[in-house]
Amino acid sequence: MAIQNLDLEVQTRLRERDIRYTSGRRAVVNVLANSDGPKSAAELAEELGPRVPVSSLYRSLAVLEDAGVVAPHFAAKGLTRYELAEWLAGHHHHVVCAECGTVEDIQIPSEYEDQVRAIVSDIASLVSFEPSNHMLEIEGRCSRCR
């Protein structure tokens, strides 16, 4: 999605909730839109630099999360990473390096996605659960850490 269209979509979503789309929130959304995977608050702060103070960054993440614009992902070591919500970024999965912590978005071929959906449905039915969505995270070691 082009940044201009993305900004319009986010602005509309926030306006519906009586939330201002500040320059800081816009900067956070744009960094996440240009990212190749979820980012931690520290990574966002480093990338944003002095444009967005850290205290404003945390407030912006909380507001954007509450509005459904960003989605948190909780890592095994307690680190939270953020990315644009699926309605903005599209459906995808992640590979996570257990050594360096890098998280990358991956798109899988449609035939594999169909198989994943079927497995999710089968597993959910074992416990009388109706799935509405799924995420696949593959943990291992990235090419840099191997």
Salt bridges, closest charged atoms under 4 A:
ASP7 OD2 - ARG26 NH1 3.54
GLU16 OE1 - ARG17 NH1 3.68
GLU43 OE1 - ARG81 NH1 2.72
GLU47 OE1 - LYS39 NZ 3.49
GLU83 OE2 - HIS73 NE2 2.62
GLU83 OE1 - HIS92 NE2 2.93
GLU83 OE1 - HIS94 NE2 3.11
GLU86 OE1 - HIS91 ND1 3.10
GLU99 OE1 - ARG141 NH1 3.58
ASP105 OD1 - HIS92 NE2 3.44
ASP105 OD1 - HIS94 NE2 3.23
GLU113 OE2 - HIS91 NE2 3.06
GLU113 OE1 - HIS93 NE2 2.74
GLU113 OE2 - HIS134 NE2 2.54
ASP114 OD1 - ARG117 NH1 3.05
GLU137 OE2 - HIS73 ND1 3.86
GLU137 OE2 - HIS94 ND1 3.47
